Every structure is written in C-alpha cells, then in structure tokens.
Amino acid sequence: MPKTPPHPSPPPLEANDVAIVGGGTVLWFVAFVALLPFRSTLSAHGHGTWPWICLSGGLLGLIGLWYCRARRDAIARSRAAEAAGSTAERTAEGDGPNPATRSD
C-alpha cells in the first residue's frame, strides 16, 4: 500500500498568552491566601511548604506575565513595521495611491 505524501504543517495557533498566564498567576495567589489559615495544620502533617510553593508560583507567574506582555508588544511592533514597509514599497513602485500624481 503506497504511503500518502505528508501534508504541510498548519501555521501555529495564536493564543492570548497574557490572559492564560494572568489566570494561572491569580490562581496561585488565591491558593496561597487560601492555605495561609491552615499553616499549622499543614506543618503538623508534613505539608508546611505548600503555602510557600503557591507564593513562589504566583511570583514566577508575575515574571511570566511581564515576559508575555513584552513578547505580545514586540510581535505587534513587528507586524506594524512590516505593514508600513509593504505600504511604502507599493507607493514607491507606483501601485499604491500617490496624491501628488493623482489627476481628478
């Protein structure tokens, strides 16, 4: 039986990374606050580090949030520069509208 040729890979999906990381960060901080009243009970059962793990997860989430926002803004700047460059090329080639040479 002949093999079918492989299909080209689809383009990567764009997701709202800032919302995803922000939601996870909020959940880590909520878990930290929820576990604080139970510190002594958790320590008695050998799980005294759980609140601090949640706090560190929230703090690392803040770093991830900063990174995702910087990445999102850099992608937007790149797309804007790419769009401006293609518009400038079309105008220079005479394909785009040029008000100086337009005749009414």
For each residue, the residues with C-beta under 8 A, 3 or more apart:
1:
2:
3:
4:
5:
6:
7:
8:
9:
10:
11:
12:
13:
14:
15: 20
16: 19 20
17: 20 21 68 71 72
18: 21 22 65 68 69 72
19: 16 22 23
20: 15 16 17 23 24
21: 17 18 24 25 61 64 65 68
22: 18 19 25 26 61 65
23: 19 20 26 27
24: 20 21 27 28 61 64
25: 21 22 28 29 57 58 61 62 64 65
26: 22 23 29 30
27: 23 24 30 31
28: 24 25 31 32 54 55 57 58 61
29: 25 26 32 33 54 55 58 61
30: 26 27 33 34
31: 27 28 34 35 54 57
32: 28 29 35 36 51 54 55 57 58
33: 29 30 36
34: 30 31 37
35: 31 32 38 39 42 50 51 54
36: 32 33 39 51
37: 34
38: 35 41 42
39: 35 36 42 43 48 51
40: 43 44
41: 38 44 45
42: 35 38 39 45 47 48 50 51
43: 39 40 46 47 48
44: 40 41
45: 41 42
46: 43
47: 42 43 50
48: 39 42 43 51
49: 52 53
50: 35 42 47 53 54
51: 32 35 36 39 42 48 54 55
52: 49 55 56
53: 49 50 56 57
54: 28 29 31 32 35 50 51 57 58
55: 28 29 32 51 52 58 59
56: 52 53 59 60
57: 25 28 31 32 53 54 60 61
58: 25 28 29 32 54 55 61 62
59: 55 56 62 63
60: 56 57 63 64
61: 21 22 24 25 28 29 57 58 64 65
62: 25 58 59 65 66
63: 59 60 66 67
64: 21 24 25 60 61 67 68
65: 18 21 22 25 61 62 68 69
66: 62 63 69 70
67: 63 64 70 71
68: 17 18 21 64 65 71 72
69: 18 65 66 72 73
70: 66 67 73 74
71: 17 67 68 74 75
72: 17 18 68 69 75 76
73: 69 70 76 77
74: 70 71 77 78
75: 71 72 78 79
76: 72 73 79 80
77: 73 74 80 81
78: 74 75 81 82
79: 75 76 82 83
80: 76 77 83 84
81: 77 78 84 85
82: 78 79 85 86
83: 79 80 86 87
84: 80 81 87 88
85: 81 82 88 89
86: 82 83 89 90
87: 83 84 90 91 96
88: 84 85 91 92
89: 85 86 92 93
90: 86 87 93 95 96
91: 87 88 94 95 96 97 98
92: 88 89
93: 89 90 96
94: 91 98
95: 90 91
96: 87 90 91 93
97: 91 102
98: 91 94 101 102
99: 102
100:
101: 98
102: 97 98 99
103:
104:
